[in-house]
Amino acid sequence: MPKILVIEDEGVLREEIVAWLHLEGYEAFGAADGVEGVAAAFKLRPDLIICDITMPRLDGYGVLLELHSNPATATVPFIFMTARVAHDDMRHGMSLGADDYVTKPFSLVDLLQTVESRLQRKRMQEQMYQQEIEQLQKAINEEHEQRAFKAKLVAMFSHDFRNPLSSIMSSNSLLRDYYDRMDKTSRDEHFSYIDSSVRQLIQMLDDMLLVGQMDSGNLTLKSEILNVGVFFQGVVDEFRVLYRKSHEIQFECPDSLVAVGDSRLLRQIASNLISNAVKYSPQGGEIAVTVERGDSVYSLSVADQGIGIPDEELSQLFEAFRRASNVGKVRGTGLGLAIVRQAADLHEGKVEIESQLGTGTCVCVTLPTCPGNSDAEVRKVMEESGAL
């Protein structure tokens, strides 16, 4: 049952629209103004939003920009309700990312046609995306048409680029147009959205490069000495900025843990594991990122409270483009664990998964503190560099 949020400051109209939608089989909710509507959208994660333009505290344009600046709500279809019919008003709303308009006064038929049209388009987009993934999997399995494979791979990543790009553009528009109405905390939050979204784009580009290097056999280790806690804390903090309104990410690491590794590949390991945990966890779920010290090794574990993985499919998920059968409409490329396994192998490490359907998944990557070197040699190098 599609979930629809109605943001309208006129109480009688809001309740009437919600009642209409309920009678038509939709799960509908109301919010009395823009600020309340933004909070409700983050909490409810609706399939579609209907929003008035002229409202106190935060107008409809501000609501749209606020939601599009956050990855969790950036792709939700958005319909404006307005008594304004000026072409400039409509063009401004569309330029900010609105999907459609209904002009007050409107009939029940007009509203329902607009709602169903937007939901149908969303369903078609999701279906087309899934078809692209299935076609790509088929091409890989048959091991032919390499040019088609590369073109589809680029198309798939280009699709996933849209969310962080939307966050950047919307946060930038909010800061430009509403800077004087925002307090310092809100401004800093949107600057953080921009920064983290840029890092997410860089991560996706690195994924593409790694896939190409993995395919050609040219992926090699470029080692350096790292403070493990500081390094992984930085990765975790980036995800906390992006998903602080939807997930709680905990991090634990022993002090003064130093190791040798490839920072680019270690970032890929942590980012892909945390990204998967967020993707397959419920709204408000907790994700635990833990680093533990062992005898000449250390481990990075990422545990979630998500949908879990069927036992018979666990071993297959390390193959490129493989996804569990229970992912539903959750989008993904199926590359994350393949990249994690390859990066761990290059570090002479191992990857283990424990999962229970409906309860959650924990992925543990165990790595040597210094791959390819003896303990005496690594200690000498670290002492000379001042790491110890």
VOBAGU-198988 format. One record per residue (C-alpha): residue number from 1; residue in one letter; x, y, z. Coordinates in steps of 0.1 Angstrom, whole numbers. Layout:
+------+------+-------+-------+-------+
| guvo | kese |     u |     v |     w |
+------+------+-------+-------+-------+
|  NUM |    A |     X |     Y |     Z |
...
+------+------+-------+-------+-------+
//
This chain:
+------+------+-------+-------+-------+
| guvo | kese |     u |     v |     w |
+------+------+-------+-------+-------+
|    1 |    M |     0 |     0 |     0 |
|    2 |    P |    17 |    33 |   -11 |
|    3 |    K |    24 |    57 |    17 |
|    4 |    I |    15 |    94 |    10 |
|    5 |    L |    23 |   125 |    31 |
|    6 |    V |     1 |   156 |    28 |
|    7 |    I |    17 |   188 |    40 |
|    8 |    E |   -10 |   216 |    41 |
|    9 |    D |   -16 |   243 |    67 |
|   10 |    E |   -53 |   245 |    61 |
|   11 |    G |   -66 |   219 |    85 |
|   12 |    V |  -100 |   212 |    67 |
|   13 |    L |   -84 |   208 |    33 |
|   14 |    R |   -56 |   186 |    47 |
|   15 |    E |   -80 |   163 |    65 |
|   16 |    E |  -102 |   161 |    34 |
|   17 |    I |   -73 |   151 |    12 |
|   18 |    V |   -61 |   125 |    37 |
|   19 |    A |   -96 |   110 |    39 |
|   20 |    W |   -99 |   109 |     1 |
|   21 |    L |   -66 |    90 |    -1 |
|   22 |    H |   -76 |    66 |    26 |
|   23 |    L |  -108 |    58 |     7 |
|   24 |    E |   -88 |    51 |   -24 |
|   25 |    G |   -67 |    25 |    -6 |
|   26 |    Y |   -36 |    47 |     2 |
|   27 |    E |   -19 |    50 |    35 |
|   28 |    A |   -21 |    87 |    41 |
|   29 |    F |    -7 |   111 |    67 |
|   30 |    G |   -10 |   148 |    73 |
|   31 |    A |    14 |   175 |    85 |
|   32 |    A |     3 |   210 |    95 |
|   33 |    D |    32 |   231 |    81 |
|   34 |    G |    66 |   228 |    64 |
|   35 |    V |    87 |   222 |    94 |
|   36 |    E |    64 |   194 |   107 |
|   37 |    G |    62 |   180 |    71 |
|   38 |    V |   100 |   177 |    68 |
|   39 |    A |   102 |   159 |   102 |
|   40 |    A |    73 |   135 |    91 |
|   41 |    A |    90 |   128 |    58 |
|   42 |    F |   122 |   117 |    75 |
|   43 |    K |   103 |    95 |    99 |
|   44 |    L |    77 |    80 |    76 |
|   45 |    R |    98 |    77 |    44 |
|   46 |    P |    66 |    81 |    22 |
|   47 |    D |    63 |    69 |   -14 |
|   48 |    L |    49 |   103 |   -25 |
|   49 |    I |    45 |   138 |   -10 |
|   50 |    I |    18 |   164 |   -17 |
|   51 |    C |    27 |   198 |    -4 |
|   52 |    D |    12 |   233 |    -3 |
|   53 |    I |    35 |   262 |   -14 |
|   54 |    T |    24 |   290 |     9 |
|   55 |    M |    29 |   280 |    45 |
|   56 |    P |    42 |   296 |    77 |
|   57 |    R |    77 |   288 |    91 |
|   58 |    L |    89 |   270 |    60 |
|   59 |    D |    72 |   273 |    26 |
|   60 |    G |    68 |   245 |     0 |
|   61 |    Y |   100 |   254 |   -19 |
|   62 |    G |   120 |   251 |    13 |
|   63 |    V |   104 |   218 |    21 |
|   64 |    L |   114 |   205 |   -13 |
|   65 |    L |   150 |   216 |   -10 |
|   66 |    E |   153 |   203 |    26 |
|   67 |    L |   141 |   168 |    15 |
|   68 |    H |   161 |   167 |   -17 |
|   69 |    S |   193 |   176 |     3 |
|   70 |    N |   190 |   144 |    23 |
|   71 |    P |   198 |   111 |     6 |
|   72 |    A |   170 |    93 |    25 |
|   73 |    T |   143 |   114 |     9 |
|   74 |    A |   160 |   128 |   -22 |
|   75 |    T |   141 |   106 |   -47 |
|   76 |    V |   106 |   108 |   -32 |
|   77 |    P |    81 |   121 |   -59 |
|   78 |    F |    69 |   156 |   -49 |
|   79 |    I |    36 |   173 |   -60 |
|   80 |    F |    29 |   209 |   -52 |
|   81 |    M |    -6 |   222 |   -44 |
|   82 |    T |   -10 |   259 |   -51 |
|   83 |    A |   -34 |   287 |   -59 |
|   84 |    R |    -7 |   303 |   -79 |
|   85 |    V |    -9 |   298 |  -117 |
|   86 |    A |    19 |   321 |  -128 |
|   87 |    H |    43 |   304 |  -153 |
|   88 |    D |    73 |   317 |  -133 |
|   89 |    D |    61 |   301 |  -101 |
|   90 |    M |    56 |   267 |  -118 |
|   91 |    R |    90 |   270 |  -136 |
|   92 |    H |   107 |   278 |  -103 |
|   93 |    G |    91 |   248 |   -85 |
|   94 |    M |   101 |   224 |  -114 |
|   95 |    S |   136 |   238 |  -115 |
|   96 |    L |   140 |   228 |   -78 |
|   97 |    G |   129 |   193 |   -85 |
|   98 |    A |    91 |   191 |   -82 |
|   99 |    D |    75 |   164 |  -102 |
|  100 |    D |    40 |   179 |  -107 |
|  101 |    Y |    15 |   206 |   -97 |
|  102 |    V |   -22 |   206 |   -88 |
|  103 |    T |   -39 |   240 |   -88 |
|  104 |    K |   -64 |   250 |   -61 |
|  105 |    P |   -93 |   245 |   -62 |
|  106 |    F |   -91 |   210 |   -76 |
|  107 |    S |  -114 |   180 |   -78 |
|  108 |    L |  -109 |   146 |   -62 |
|  109 |    V |  -105 |   131 |   -97 |
|  110 |    D |   -77 |   157 |  -106 |
|  111 |    L |   -58 |   149 |   -75 |
|  112 |    L |   -60 |   111 |   -78 |
|  113 |    Q |   -50 |   112 |  -114 |
|  114 |    T |   -19 |   132 |  -106 |
|  115 |    V |   -10 |   110 |   -76 |
|  116 |    E |   -14 |    77 |   -96 |
|  117 |    S |     5 |    92 |  -125 |
|  118 |    R |    35 |   100 |  -103 |
|  119 |    L |    34 |    66 |   -85 |
|  120 |    Q |    32 |    48 |  -118 |
|  121 |    R |    62 |    67 |  -131 |
|  122 |    K |    81 |    58 |   -99 |
|  123 |    R |    72 |    21 |  -104 |
|  124 |    M |    83 |    22 |  -140 |
|  125 |    Q |   117 |    38 |  -130 |
|  126 |    E |   122 |    11 |  -104 |
|  127 |    Q |   113 |   -16 |  -128 |
|  128 |    M |   136 |    -2 |  -155 |
|  129 |    Y |   165 |     0 |  -130 |
|  130 |    Q |   159 |   -37 |  -120 |
|  131 |    Q |   158 |   -47 |  -156 |
|  132 |    E |   192 |   -30 |  -162 |
|  133 |    I |   207 |   -49 |  -133 |
|  134 |    E |   192 |   -82 |  -146 |
|  135 |    Q |   205 |   -76 |  -181 |
|  136 |    L |   239 |   -68 |  -167 |
|  137 |    Q |   240 |  -100 |  -146 |
|  138 |    K |   231 |  -120 |  -177 |
|  139 |    A |   259 |  -103 |  -197 |
|  140 |    I |   284 |  -112 |  -170 |
|  141 |    N |   272 |  -148 |  -166 |
|  142 |    E |   275 |  -154 |  -204 |
|  143 |    E |   309 |  -137 |  -205 |
|  144 |    H |   303 |  -119 |  -238 |
|  145 |    E |   296 |   -84 |  -252 |
|  146 |    Q |   323 |   -67 |  -231 |
|  147 |    R |   315 |   -33 |  -246 |
|  148 |    A |   278 |   -37 |  -237 |
|  149 |    F |   289 |   -47 |  -202 |
|  150 |    K |   310 |   -15 |  -197 |
|  151 |    A |   283 |     7 |  -211 |
|  152 |    K |   257 |    -7 |  -188 |
|  153 |    L |   281 |    -5 |  -158 |
|  154 |    V |   286 |    32 |  -165 |
|  155 |    A |   248 |    37 |  -168 |
|  156 |    M |   242 |    19 |  -135 |
|  157 |    F |   267 |    40 |  -116 |
|  158 |    S |   254 |    72 |  -133 |
|  159 |    H |   219 |    63 |  -119 |
|  160 |    D |   234 |    60 |   -84 |
|  161 |    F |   252 |    93 |   -88 |
|  162 |    R |   219 |   111 |   -88 |
|  163 |    N |   212 |   110 |   -50 |
|  164 |    P |   244 |   126 |   -38 |
|  165 |    L |   243 |   151 |   -67 |
|  166 |    S |   207 |   160 |   -57 |
|  167 |    S |   218 |   165 |   -21 |
|  168 |    I |   246 |   188 |   -32 |
|  169 |    M |   223 |   209 |   -54 |
|  170 |    S |   195 |   211 |   -29 |
|  171 |    S |   217 |   220 |     0 |
|  172 |    N |   234 |   246 |   -21 |
|  173 |    S |   200 |   261 |   -31 |
|  174 |    L |   189 |   261 |     5 |
|  175 |    L |   220 |   279 |    17 |
|  176 |    R |   218 |   304 |   -11 |
|  177 |    D |   181 |   312 |    -8 |
|  178 |    Y |   174 |   307 |    29 |
|  179 |    Y |   207 |   315 |    45 |
|  180 |    D |   194 |   344 |    65 |
|  181 |    R |   165 |   323 |    79 |
|  182 |    M |   187 |   294 |    90 |
|  183 |    D |   206 |   291 |   123 |
|  184 |    K |   242 |   282 |   124 |
|  185 |    T |   234 |   245 |   132 |
|  186 |    S |   212 |   242 |   101 |
|  187 |    R |   238 |   259 |    79 |
|  188 |    D |   266 |   237 |    92 |
|  189 |    E |   244 |   206 |    86 |
|  190 |    H |   239 |   214 |    50 |
|  191 |    F |   276 |   222 |    45 |
|  192 |    S |   282 |   188 |    59 |
|  193 |    Y |   257 |   172 |    35 |
|  194 |    I |   276 |   188 |     6 |
|  195 |    D |   310 |   176 |    19 |
|  196 |    S |   298 |   140 |    26 |
|  197 |    S |   280 |   138 |    -7 |
|  198 |    V |   311 |   148 |   -26 |
|  199 |    R |   330 |   121 |    -7 |
|  200 |    Q |   303 |    96 |   -16 |
|  201 |    L |   307 |   105 |   -53 |
|  202 |    I |   344 |    99 |   -50 |
|  203 |    Q |   337 |    66 |   -34 |
|  204 |    M |   315 |    55 |   -63 |
|  205 |    L |   342 |    66 |   -88 |
|  206 |    D |   368 |    45 |   -69 |
|  207 |    D |   344 |    16 |   -70 |
|  208 |    M |   343 |    19 |  -108 |
|  209 |    L |   380 |    21 |  -111 |
|  210 |    L |   385 |    -9 |   -88 |
|  211 |    V |   360 |   -30 |  -108 |
|  212 |    G |   380 |   -23 |  -139 |
|  213 |    Q |   413 |   -31 |  -122 |
|  214 |    M |   398 |   -63 |  -108 |
|  215 |    D |   386 |   -74 |  -142 |
|  216 |    S |   420 |   -67 |  -158 |
|  217 |    G |   441 |   -82 |  -130 |
|  218 |    N |   459 |   -49 |  -124 |
|  219 |    L |   447 |   -43 |   -88 |
|  220 |    T |   478 |   -41 |   -66 |
|  221 |    L |   486 |   -32 |   -30 |
|  222 |    K |   501 |     2 |   -22 |
|  223 |    S |   510 |     0 |    15 |
|  224 |    E |   515 |    28 |    40 |
|  225 |    I |   515 |    30 |    78 |
|  226 |    L |   481 |    39 |    93 |
|  227 |    N |   466 |    48 |   126 |
|  228 |    V |   437 |    23 |   123 |
|  229 |    G |   414 |    40 |   147 |
|  230 |    V |   418 |    75 |   133 |
|  231 |    F |   414 |    62 |    97 |
|  232 |    F |   382 |    42 |   102 |
|  233 |    Q |   368 |    69 |   125 |
|  234 |    G |   370 |    93 |    95 |
|  235 |    V |   350 |    69 |    73 |
|  236 |    V |   324 |    64 |   100 |
|  237 |    D |   320 |   101 |   105 |
|  238 |    E |   312 |   106 |    68 |
|  239 |    F |   284 |    82 |    70 |
|  240 |    R |   271 |    97 |   103 |
|  241 |    V |   267 |   130 |    85 |
|  242 |    L |   247 |   115 |    56 |
|  243 |    Y |   225 |    92 |    77 |
|  244 |    R |   223 |   108 |   111 |
|  245 |    K |   185 |   113 |   107 |
|  246 |    S |   178 |    77 |    97 |
|  247 |    H |   204 |    55 |   114 |
|  248 |    E |   226 |    54 |   145 |
|  249 |    I |   262 |    44 |   137 |
|  250 |    Q |   283 |    33 |   166 |
|  251 |    F |   321 |    30 |   165 |
|  252 |    E |   346 |    13 |   188 |
|  253 |    C |   383 |     8 |   183 |
|  254 |    P |   413 |     2 |   207 |
|  255 |    D |   437 |    31 |   211 |
|  256 |    S |   471 |    32 |   194 |
|  257 |    L |   463 |     5 |   169 |
|  258 |    V |   488 |     9 |   140 |
|  259 |    A |   490 |   -12 |   109 |
|  260 |    V |   503 |   -13 |    74 |
|  261 |    G |   478 |   -13 |    46 |
|  262 |    D |   465 |     3 |    14 |
|  263 |    S |   443 |    33 |    25 |
|  264 |    R |   423 |    33 |    -7 |
|  265 |    L |   414 |    -4 |    -4 |
|  266 |    L |   407 |    -2 |    34 |
|  267 |    R |   384 |    27 |    27 |
|  268 |    Q |   366 |     6 |     1 |
|  269 |    I |   362 |   -22 |    27 |
|  270 |    A |   348 |     0 |    54 |
|  271 |    S |   326 |    21 |    30 |
|  272 |    N |   310 |    -8 |    13 |
|  273 |    L |   303 |   -27 |    45 |
|  274 |    I |   287 |     4 |    62 |
|  275 |    S |   268 |    13 |    30 |
|  276 |    N |   253 |   -22 |    28 |
|  277 |    A |   244 |   -21 |    65 |
|  278 |    V |   226 |    12 |    61 |
|  279 |    K |   209 |     1 |    29 |
|  280 |    Y |   194 |   -31 |    44 |
|  281 |    S |   186 |   -18 |    79 |
|  282 |    P |   152 |    -4 |    89 |
|  283 |    Q |   147 |    33 |    97 |
|  284 |    G |   162 |    41 |   131 |
|  285 |    G |   183 |     9 |   131 |
|  286 |    E |   216 |     8 |   148 |
|  287 |    I |   248 |    -1 |   130 |
|  288 |    A |   278 |   -12 |   151 |
|  289 |    V |   313 |    -7 |   136 |
|  290 |    T |   340 |   -24 |   157 |
|  291 |    V |   377 |   -28 |   154 |
|  292 |    E |   395 |   -54 |   175 |
|  293 |    R |   431 |   -62 |   180 |
|  294 |    G |   444 |   -97 |   177 |
|  295 |    D |   478 |  -115 |   176 |
|  296 |    S |   495 |   -99 |   146 |
|  297 |    V |   461 |   -92 |   131 |
|  298 |    Y |   431 |   -69 |   136 |
|  299 |    S |   395 |   -72 |   125 |
|  300 |    L |   369 |   -47 |   113 |
|  301 |    S |   333 |   -58 |   119 |
|  302 |    V |   301 |   -41 |   107 |
|  303 |    A |   269 |   -54 |   123 |
|  304 |    D |   233 |   -43 |   114 |
|  305 |    Q |   197 |   -51 |   125 |
|  306 |    G |   185 |   -55 |    89 |
|  307 |    I |   168 |   -81 |    68 |
|  308 |    G |   195 |  -107 |    70 |
|  309 |    I |   207 |  -131 |    42 |
|  310 |    P |   194 |  -166 |    34 |
|  311 |    D |   220 |  -193 |    45 |
|  312 |    E |   222 |  -209 |    11 |
|  313 |    E |   231 |  -176 |    -6 |
|  314 |    L |   259 |  -164 |    18 |
|  315 |    S |   288 |  -179 |    -2 |
|  316 |    Q |   275 |  -165 |   -35 |
|  317 |    L |   274 |  -129 |   -24 |
|  318 |    F |   312 |  -125 |   -30 |
|  319 |    E |   306 |  -128 |   -67 |
|  320 |    A |   303 |   -95 |   -87 |
|  321 |    F |   267 |   -84 |   -92 |
|  322 |    R |   252 |  -111 |   -69 |
|  323 |    R |   225 |  -100 |   -46 |
|  324 |    A |   204 |  -118 |   -20 |
|  325 |    S |   169 |  -130 |   -32 |
|  326 |    N |   152 |  -111 |    -3 |
|  327 |    V |   164 |   -75 |   -11 |
|  328 |    G |   131 |   -65 |   -26 |
|  329 |    K |   131 |   -30 |   -40 |
|  330 |    V |   163 |   -20 |   -22 |
|  331 |    R |   186 |    -7 |   -49 |
|  332 |    G |   222 |   -19 |   -53 |
|  333 |    T |   248 |   -31 |   -77 |
|  334 |    G |   259 |   -63 |   -61 |
|  335 |    L |   295 |   -51 |   -62 |
|  336 |    G |   302 |   -42 |   -26 |
|  337 |    L |   311 |   -76 |   -11 |
|  338 |    A |   331 |   -86 |   -43 |
|  339 |    I |   352 |   -55 |   -38 |
|  340 |    V |   356 |   -62 |     0 |
|  341 |    R |   367 |   -98 |    -7 |
|  342 |    Q |   393 |   -87 |   -34 |
|  343 |    A |   406 |   -59 |   -11 |
|  344 |    A |   409 |   -83 |    18 |
|  345 |    D |   427 |  -110 |    -3 |
|  346 |    L |   453 |   -84 |   -14 |
|  347 |    H |   460 |   -77 |    22 |
|  348 |    E |   463 |  -115 |    29 |
|  349 |    G |   431 |  -113 |    50 |
|  350 |    K |   398 |  -130 |    51 |
|  351 |    V |   361 |  -121 |    52 |
|  352 |    E |   334 |  -139 |    72 |
|  353 |    I |   296 |  -134 |    73 |
|  354 |    E |   271 |  -143 |   100 |
|  355 |    S |   235 |  -136 |    93 |
|  356 |    Q |   200 |  -144 |   104 |
|  357 |    L |   169 |  -136 |    84 |
|  358 |    G |   149 |  -108 |   100 |
|  359 |    T |   175 |  -102 |   126 |
|  360 |    G |   206 |   -88 |   110 |
|  361 |    T |   240 |   -94 |    94 |
|  362 |    C |   276 |   -91 |   107 |
|  363 |    V |   305 |   -90 |    83 |
|  364 |    C |   340 |   -94 |    98 |
|  365 |    V |   372 |   -86 |    78 |
|  366 |    T |   404 |   -99 |    95 |
|  367 |    L |   436 |   -84 |    83 |
|  368 |    P |   473 |   -88 |    92 |
|  369 |    T |   489 |   -58 |   108 |
|  370 |    C |   516 |   -59 |    82 |
|  371 |    P |   508 |   -81 |    51 |
|  372 |    G |   539 |   -97 |    36 |
|  373 |    N |   563 |   -87 |    63 |
|  374 |    S |   574 |  -102 |    96 |
|  375 |    D |   564 |   -87 |   130 |
|  376 |    A |   600 |   -77 |   136 |
|  377 |    E |   603 |   -59 |   102 |
|  378 |    V |   570 |   -40 |   106 |
|  379 |    R |   579 |   -29 |   141 |
|  380 |    K |   612 |   -16 |   129 |
|  381 |    V |   595 |     4 |   101 |
|  382 |    M |   569 |    18 |   125 |
|  383 |    E |   595 |    28 |   151 |
|  384 |    E |   616 |    45 |   124 |
|  385 |    S |   585 |    64 |   112 |
|  386 |    G |   574 |    74 |   146 |
|  387 |    A |   542 |    54 |   145 |
|  388 |    L |   552 |    35 |   176 |
+------+------+-------+-------+-------+
//
